[in-house]
Amino acid sequence: MRVIELPAGASALRWGQAHGEHFRDEIRQAAQVRVELCMAYSGFESSQALLELARRHMPVLEAFDRDLYDEVMGIAQGAGVGVGQVVVLNHYTDLRDLSPGDGPGEDDCTAVVSRTHEGMLLAQTWDMHGSALPYVAMVHVPEGELAPEAWLLSIAGCVGMTGMNAHGVGVTINNLNSTDAKVGVLWPALVRRLLRESDAKSAFDLLMQAPIGSGHHYIVADAEQIFAVETSGHHRKVTFSGPEGTYVHTNHCLDEAVAACTTVPDTSTTYDRLEMARRSIESRPIEGVADMWSRLASHEGYPRSICTHLSSPEDPHGPETCGGLVMNLSGGFLWAAPGCMVDNPHTTFTFGRGPCRRGPLNG
């Protein structure tokens, strides 16, 4: 599992520059893939129109959090690409919502949170166009004066998509296709900002006030509390909260008001994945980290399974489980792997010591 190490003691701008310099080729390639996909599957008249709309998100990010704005600018500088391309790389799904076309939908994650005898566990698959798989990495955010250490699953050029911090606060995401999207904060930057908080309630309060632009479902949790929120461009609704229980979410809305502002592609497996995950948990409660990993790695019902692999040489952009992670919010560690959660051994990531060796017994 490759790691994007942000340099300790450096400025946010330097974090971005170091990221961009080290992964320059990967960032250029991944950004080009996502620009091409936006053009192929969305309603943009030209790449210039897409990049102009992408750049309009930067003032929102600057007002929301100057450090994350500087980091995104630094990624563009280090990689030698325009900031609009970096925005497309980070904010791809939301940009597609701003100019929807006739392209295929993408199944974007199964998320589960559960209190087990091993503690509070928060986990998800990350399903996306299979052409994203070569760029999957973990981002390591070092401890700073105002923020805790954090680990996030990501891709080269992206500030982070899902992860946890040293306080045991974790965040997962599911994409929702909004019909009321607007220009807003880059959603990966929002995830990073949430992981500066010392507890789930503080992160939840921030989420409920953030200038969100489009549809996502967020689970924010720590060892004591769970908060689940569905958003669209103009709505945000709590779908689950409390200190106990097990909760699953895929890529359709549970709240009627948010559902009215979203669409579900005809080819989506979201209903199947939700039903399979719920049925699995009802038959036997989740026991711990290894069991949670096994549930998300399930190929039951393939190809409409929780872990799926539909890309091919003929269709490199087909839906693919590009990574997965299980976070023990009580135990202070997480397991992560790129690609198939069956075929690829996980790496255990801890706090204060960096990544441990690979292997199914780590943790």
N, C-alpha and C positions, 0 to 999 in steps of 0.2 A: 504494500500500500504506500504510494508516494505521499510525501508530506510537504506542504507549503509552510515553511518556518518563517514567521514574521520576526524580524530581529528585535531582541529585547533592548529596551532603552532608547529606541529610535522613535522619530515622529511618525504620525499617521501617514504623511506624505512619503516618508522614506519606506514605511511598510509596503505601500503600494508599488513604489519604484522597484524595491527588491523583488517583490512578487513578479512584476512585469518583466524585469530583466532576466530572472532565472527561468521563467516559463514562456519566454517570448514567442518561440515557434508554436507552442501549443495554444497560446492565447490567440495568435493570429489565425490559426487554423480553426479553432472552435468558434471564434467570432464570425468567420466567413461562413461556416456551416449554418449558423443561426440566422445570419442575414439572408442567406439563400433560402432557408426554410420559410422565413417570414415572407419573402417575396413569392415563393411558390404556393404557399398555403393561405396567405392572408390577402387583404384587399388593398395593399399599398400600391400606388401608381408607379413608384420608382424607389430605388434604394436611397436616393437623396431625400425623398419624403419620409421614409422610415427613419433615417439617421437624424433628420431634423426633429422629428417627434421624440426620438430617443433623447436628444440633447435637452429637450424641454423639461425632462425629469430632473436635471441636475440642480436648478435653483431650489426645487422642493427638497432635495437631499441636503443642500447647503443649509437651508433654514432649519431642517430637522436635526442634523448633526454634522457639524463642520469637520470633525475628525474623519468620519466615514466619507464625506465628500472629498476630502484631501486624499484618502486612501484610493478611491476610485480614480481620481485624477492621476495619482501616482502610478497605478496599474497601466493606464493609457500611456503615460510618459515612458515607463520602463519597457513596455512592449513595443513602443513605436507605432501605435495605432491611434486613431481618433477616439475621443471619449464617447462619441455616439456608438461606436462599435462595442466598447466595453459595456455600455448600458444595454445594448441588445443582448450581449452575452449573459448579463446578470438578470435581465428583466424580460426575457424572451416570451414567456407565457402571457404576461400582462400586456405586452405590446401587441400580441396576436389578438387579444380581446379588444384592443382599441381600434382595430381595423379587421374585423372577422371576414374570412373568406370561405371557400368551399373545401378547404383541405381537411385531411383526417384529424380526428382528435387523438390525443395521447393519454394513456393511462398513467397517472402521476402519483402513485404512492398508496400504500396501505399503512395506516398508523394505528398503534395499539398502546394503551397505557393500562397498567395493572399493578395493584399492590399484591405482592407475593411474600412467601416466607423469607425470600432473599432481599426484600425491600421493595421500594417503588421502582418499577421498570417502565421506561418509555422507549418506543421503538418504531421504526418504519422501514419499508422498502423505498427506494427512489427509482421509479419507473419513468423512462423518458425515451426520446428517439435514440436508437441504438448507436448512432454516430457520435453520441456524447461519451460513450464508455471509455475511449482512450484517454480522456482528459480528467477522469475522476481522481480526486486527491482528498486528503485531510488537511484542513487549515489549522495551524497551531497559533493561537493568540497568546502571547506571553503576559504574565501578570504585570500590571502597571500601577501607577499611583491611584487611578480612579476606576480601575476595572480589574476583575479577576482573570486568571488564566482560563482559556476555553479551547475546546476541540470541536471542529465542525466538519461534516461531510460537505464536499464542494466539488467544483471542477476548476481547472486552471483559468484564471482571470475573473473568477467569481468570489466575492468576499465571504461567502458561506451560506449554506442552505438549511442545515439542521444540525443540532449538536447540544452540548452542555458545557457548563462552566464549573469552576472549582468549588462553588457554593452548592453544587447539586441542583442547579436550575437547568432544565432541559426544554427544548423547543422542537416540535416536529411540524411539518406542513403537508397539506394535500392541495393540489391545484383544483380550483373551481372555475368554470368558464363563464365569466360575467358578461351580461348584455348591457350593463350600466357603467362600464369602465371609464375612468378618467385618469388624467396625469396625476401621479402620486409618488410616494416614496418608493425607491427600489426595494422590492420585498426582501432580497437577501441582506440588504443593509438594515432593514427592520429586525430581521432575525439576529444579526450581530448586536444591534443595540439592545434587544431584549436580554441578551446574555451578559450584559454588564450588570444586571440587577442581582441583588443578594438573596431574593426570595421570589417565589412564583407570583404572589399577590402583587408585588411591585411591578413585575414584568407584565402581568395581566392588565393592571391599571394603565401602563404605558401603551399597550396594544390597543386598548379601547379609545385612546386619544390620538393615535398616530394618523397621519394623512394618507391612509391606504387608498390605492388607486384601482384595485380590481380584486378578483375572487381568490381567496385561499381559505383553508381551514387550518387553524393553529391549535395545537395542544401545548400549553405552558404548564409545567409541573415542577415540583420539588419533592423532597421526601415526605412532606406533610399535606400538600394540596395539589389538586388538579383543576385546570380551567381549559375548556374547549370552546373555541369561537369560530363561527363561520362568518366570512366577510364577502361583500361585493363592493362595487365602487361606492355605493351610498348606504350600505347596511352593514351592521355587525351584530350578531346574535350569539348569546351563550347557549351552547347545546349540551353542556355537561359541566358540573363543578362539584367539588366535595373532597373529603379526605380519603375516601375509600372507593372500591369498585373497580371494574374493568370496563373499558370503553374502546370502541373501534370506529374508525372513520375511513372512507375511501374517497371517491371523487364525485359524489352527488350530495346535495344539501339535505339535511334533516329538518331544518327550519323552513316553514312555508314562505315566509317573507323573503328570505334570501333565495330560496328555490325559484321564486317568481322572476328573479333577475339573473338566472343562470340557465345554461343549456347543457345537455348531456348528449354527446355524439352517439349515433345509432350503433357504432361499433364498440362502444365502451364496455369494459368488463366490470365496471364499478359495482353494480348490483350483485354480480356473482361473487366478487371478492369479499364484499361485506357479509353476504350470507355464509360463505365458507368459513370466514374467520369467526363469526358469531357462533356458528354451529360447532366449530372446533372447541371454542372456549366453554360453551354450554355443556359439552360432553365431558370435558375435563379441564378444570381451572389451570391456569398457567402456573408452573411450579417455580421457575427461576429463569436466569439469563439464558442458559443453554436451551431450555424448553421454548422460551420466547423466540430465540433464533430459529429453532426448528419449525415453529408455526409459520413464521414469515418466509421460510425457505420452501414451503410446501408447493409441490407441483400437482397437487390434486386438481382434477378437472382441466388439466392442460389442454389447449393453450389459454384458457380463461382462468388461469390459476393465479395465486398471490404472487409467486415468483414466476416470471414468464420471459420468453426469449423468442421474439417474432421477427427480429431483424435478420437479414440474410445478405449475401453478396448482391442479389438482385434488388433487394430493398434494404439498404443499410440504415435507413431512417425509421424502420419499423419499431414498434414498442418493445422495450427491453428493460429488464431489471438491471439497472446500471450500478446499483450498490445497495447496501443495507447497513443498518446499525441498531444496536440494542444498548441503551444507557441505563446503568444502575444508579439512580439518583440518590439512593441511600448509601451505596457502597463506594461512590466516587470513582467509577471507571466506566468505560464503554468498549464494546466490540464493534468493529467496522470492517467491511470488505468491499472491494469493487466487484461489480458484475454479479453473477449467480451466487446466491448464498449457500448453495450446496457444493458447487465446484471449487469455490475459492475459500481458502482458510482465512479466518478473521485475524485481525491484529487487535490486541488489547491496548487501549490508550488510558493512561493514568495522569495524575496531576503532580507536577513537581519533578517528575522523573522521565517524561517523554514516552514514546511508544515502546512497548515490550515486544518480545519475540512473537512470531506468528505461531498459531497452533490452537487446536480445539479445546485445550485444557487451560489456556491462559485465563487470568482474571482472579 
